[in-house]
Amino acid sequence: MAIDANGVVTGAITNSTGTDVTVTQNAMQVDANGNMTGSSGFTVGSTAFTFTWQGKVTVTGNAMSIQGTWTGQYGSGVFSGTGTTSN
């Protein structure tokens, strides 16, 4: 995933099973306080999934971390990740 200077989140969804994943919708945003909100949709095979996302992005030096929750029609859970910033 990438977050641009305007807080727009972009990225791809992949899986480890070899099944094709098609992103059908991605509308995620990070505000000036690091709060991330949005929704996304994708299909795996012939099954459609939609999710809402809520989380927090924290930057310390050039290290970035993100954590939050997701909710979809088949359940909910937590997510987290780390990365680095670039200029």
DOKOLGU-711941 format. One record per residue: residue number from 1; residue in one letter; x, y, z of N, C-alpha, C, O in turn. Coordinates in steps of 0.02 Angstrom, whole numbers, plus 50000, padded with zeros to 5 digits. Layout:
N
 banu paza  n_xx  n_yy  n_zz ca_xx ca_yy ca_zz  c_xx  c_yy  c_zz  o_xx  o_yy  o_zz
  NUM    a     X     Y     Z     X     Y     Z     X     Y     Z     X     Y     Z
...
This chain:
87
 banu paza  n_xx  n_yy  n_zz ca_xx ca_yy ca_zz  c_xx  c_yy  c_zz  o_xx  o_yy  o_zz
    1    m 50042 49942 50000 50000 50000 50000 50044 50061 50000 50101 50059 50023
    2    a 50017 50116 49975 50053 50180 49974 50004 50235 49996 49944 50230 49981
    3    i 50029 50285 50029 49990 50343 50050 50023 50404 50019 50081 50418 50034
    4    d 49987 50440 49976 50017 50498 49944 50013 50560 49989 49988 50557 50045
    5    a 50039 50616 49965 50042 50678 50004 49973 50704 50023 49967 50743 50070
    6    n 49921 50684 49987 49853 50705 50002 49816 50655 50047 49757 50664 50062
    7    g 49851 50601 50068 49820 50552 50112 49781 50498 50076 49747 50458 50108
    8    v 49785 50496 50010 49749 50445 49972 49788 50380 49973 49847 50378 49958
    9    v 49753 50326 49992 49785 50260 49998 49773 50221 49934 49717 50217 49910
   10    t 49827 50192 49907 49822 50149 49849 49860 50085 49863 49902 50083 49908
   11    g 49845 50033 49825 49880 49971 49834 49844 49914 49801 49792 49924 49769
   12    a 49870 49854 49808 49842 49795 49777 49825 49744 49831 49853 49744 49886
   13    i 49779 49699 49814 49762 49644 49859 49786 49580 49825 49771 49567 49767
   14    t 49823 49540 49862 49848 49477 49836 49829 49421 49884 49811 49433 49941
   15    n 49835 49360 49860 49823 49302 49904 49876 49250 49891 49915 49256 49843
   16    s 49878 49199 49932 49929 49148 49926 49903 49083 49895 49940 49034 49892
   17    t 49840 49082 49872 49812 49021 49846 49816 49015 49770 49801 48962 49742
   18    g 49836 49069 49737 49839 49068 49664 49774 49087 49631 49771 49090 49570
   19    t 49721 49099 49669 49657 49120 49642 49661 49193 49622 49689 49234 49658
   20    d 49633 49210 49564 49634 49279 49541 49594 49324 49588 49539 49307 49609
   21    v 49623 49382 49603 49590 49433 49645 49582 49495 49601 49630 49520 49573
   22    t 49520 49520 49596 49506 49579 49557 49480 49633 49604 49427 49625 49635
   23    v 49516 49689 49609 49493 49745 49650 49438 49781 49613 49448 49802 49556
   24    t 49380 49788 49644 49323 49820 49612 49310 49890 49639 49276 49930 49606
   25    q 49337 49906 49697 49327 49972 49726 49378 49983 49781 49391 49937 49820
   26    n 49407 50042 49784 49454 50058 49837 49450 50133 49851 49470 50174 49810
   27    a 49424 50151 49909 49417 50221 49929 49441 50228 50001 49401 50225 50047
   28    m 49506 50237 50009 49535 50243 50075 49571 50310 50081 49599 50335 50032
   29    q 49569 50338 50141 49597 50404 50152 49629 50406 50222 49602 50377 50269
   30    v 49686 50441 50227 49718 50454 50291 49716 50529 50303 49738 50567 50261
   31    d 49691 50550 50362 49688 50622 50376 49754 50646 50407 49800 50606 50418
   32    a 49758 50710 50422 49820 50740 50448 49840 50713 50516 49898 50720 50535
   33    n 49793 50682 50552 49808 50653 50618 49826 50579 50613 49836 50546 50665
   34    g 49829 50551 50552 49846 50481 50543 49787 50433 50547 49797 50372 50546
   35    n 49726 50459 50551 49668 50415 50554 49649 50392 50483 49639 50433 50438
   36    m 49646 50327 50473 49629 50298 50408 49558 50272 50409 49538 50237 50456
   37    t 49519 50290 50359 49451 50264 50350 49441 50248 50277 49476 50275 50234
   38    g 49395 50204 50263 49380 50190 50193 49342 50125 50183 49321 50092 50230
   39    s 49335 50109 50120 49301 50048 50101 49336 50019 50041 49370 50054 50003
   40    s 49327 49954 50031 49357 49921 49973 49314 49862 49954 49275 49836 49994
   41    g 49321 49842 49893 49286 49784 49868 49330 49746 49821 49371 49775 49786
   42    f 49323 49681 49820 49360 49639 49773 49324 49573 49764 49281 49553 49804
   43    t 49341 49539 49711 49314 49472 49699 49371 49422 49698 49425 49436 49673
   44    v 49357 49364 49726 49403 49307 49723 49364 49251 49689 49314 49227 49715
   45    g 49387 49231 49629 49347 49185 49590 49282 49219 49572 49282 49270 49538
   46    s 49226 49191 49596 49161 49221 49582 49128 49251 49645 49070 49270 49643
   47    t 49165 49254 49701 49137 49280 49763 49158 49352 49772 49217 49368 49769
   48    a 49108 49396 49784 49121 49467 49795 49127 49482 49870 49088 49456 49910
   49    f 49175 49523 49888 49186 49543 49957 49186 49619 49961 49214 49652 49917
   50    t 49156 49647 50013 49160 49718 50027 49180 49728 50099 49159 49691 50143
   51    f 49221 49778 50111 49248 49791 50178 49247 49865 50193 49252 49907 50149
   52    t 49240 49882 50257 49254 49949 50282 49315 49943 50327 49325 49892 50361
   53    w 49356 49995 50326 49419 49995 50362 49423 50056 50407 49400 50110 50390
   54    q 49453 50046 50466 49465 50102 50512 49531 50087 50547 49541 50032 50573
   55    g 49575 50136 50548 49639 50123 50580 49678 50186 50594 49654 50242 50585
   56    k 49740 50176 50615 49785 50231 50633 49853 50218 50602 49881 50163 50608
   57    v 49879 50269 50568 49947 50266 50539 49992 50308 50583 49976 50366 50599
   58    t 50048 50280 50604 50097 50314 50646 50164 50316 50610 50187 50265 50584
   59    v 50195 50374 50610 50261 50381 50578 50310 50404 50631 50299 50454 50665
   60    t 50367 50368 50637 50422 50387 50682 50485 50385 50640 50506 50331 50618
   61    g 50515 50442 50629 50573 50445 50584 50549 50426 50514 50503 50457 50487
   62    n 50580 50375 50484 50556 50352 50419 50519 50285 50424 50506 50252 50374
   63    a 50504 50264 50486 50467 50202 50497 50392 50217 50503 50372 50262 50539
   64    m 50352 50178 50467 50279 50187 50468 50247 50123 50494 50268 50068 50476
   65    s 50197 50130 50536 50158 50072 50557 50084 50090 50551 50064 50148 50556
   66    i 50044 50038 50540 49972 50047 50534 49938 49990 50571 49961 49933 50568
   67    q 49884 50006 50604 49845 49953 50637 49773 49977 50640 49759 50037 50644
   68    g 49727 49929 50640 49657 49948 50643 49611 49888 50637 49632 49831 50649
   69    t 49550 49901 50618 49499 49849 50613 49466 49851 50544 49465 49903 50511
   70    w 49441 49795 50523 49403 49790 50461 49337 49754 50476 49333 49714 50522
   71    t 49286 49770 50436 49221 49738 50442 49196 49722 50372 49198 49765 50328
   72    g 49171 49662 50363 49144 49641 50299 49082 49599 50308 49062 49586 50365
   73    q 49052 49579 50253 48990 49541 50258 49000 49471 50287 48952 49439 50307
   74    y 49062 49447 50288 49076 49380 50315 49111 49381 50382 49132 49329 50407
   75    g 49118 49440 50413 49151 49443 50477 49189 49508 50486 49179 49556 50450
   76    s 49233 49507 50536 49274 49566 50551 49339 49543 50582 49347 49484 50600
   77    g 49386 49588 50587 49451 49570 50616 49495 49630 50624 49473 49687 50620
   78    v 49558 49616 50635 49608 49669 50643 49661 49662 50589 49671 49609 50561
   79    f 49696 49718 50575 49751 49717 50529 49807 49759 50556 49796 49803 50597
   80    s 49867 49745 50533 49925 49786 50552 49978 49778 50498 49978 49730 50460
   81    g 50024 49825 50496 50078 49821 50448 50131 49874 50464 50119 49919 50503
   82    t 50188 49866 50433 50243 49913 50442 50272 49929 50374 50262 49892 50325
   83    g 50306 49985 50370 50339 50005 50308 50385 50064 50321 50401 50080 50378
   84    t 50406 50095 50268 50450 50152 50273 50421 50210 50232 50382 50200 50185
   85    t 50441 50270 50250 50418 50328 50213 50470 50346 50160 50528 50326 50163
   86    s 50448 50384 50110 50495 50410 50060 50479 50483 50049 50425 50507 50067
   87    n 50526 50518 50020 50516 50590 50008 50481 50602 49943 50469 50660 49925
